[in-house]
């Protein structure tokens, strides 16, 4: 299980047990990096501008919905900040209004992977 999966599992358990009290807002920030493109057929994250958000953003929206109730509105923005020259957009933001509160999801592909050891 990844570190992120463990964090999400702990948050779910704490929310479900009531240990956090009423949840009225959620903020998620994730950074990611794709391996360098080395030729051949383009991988989906380089072929399809929306793929990175669907890959990480959709599960984040589902988690926000799980904690705050049905999603009523989403205001999203995206841009290229130069982090990954092969991605159409490497910065994504989504402000989410739900039944019981508001959430914000921030995704970035500007993080650089650690060098091999």
Residue, then its C-alpha position, 0 to 999 in steps of 0.5 A: x500500500x502506498x503512503x498516499x493510500x495509507x493516509x487516505x485510509x487513516x482519514x477515512x477511518x477517522x472521519x467514519x469514527x467521528x473522531x474529526x467531528x463534523x467535516x465542513x472542508x477538505x483540502x487535497x494537494x498532490x504532486x506527481x511526475x511522469x517518467x521521461x518520454x523515451x520515444x515510441x507511442x505516446x503514453x496516454x498522459x501525453x496524448x490526452x490533455x485531460x488524462x492527468x486530471x482524470x487519473x488523479x483528480x477524479x479519485x480526489x473528487x470522489x474522496x471529497x464527495x465521500x467526506x462532504x456529501x454530494x457534489x453540487x458544483x465544481x469550478x476548475x482551472x488548469x494551466x501549463x507552468x512549465x513543469x513537464x514540457x510534454x504535458x498540455x497542463x501541469x497545474x490543476x485546481x478544483x473548488x468543490x461545493x458539496x452538501x455539507x461543505x467545500x473542498x479544494x483539490x490542487x494537483x501539480x506535475x511540476x515536482x521533479x522525481x528524486x534522482x536514482x540512488 
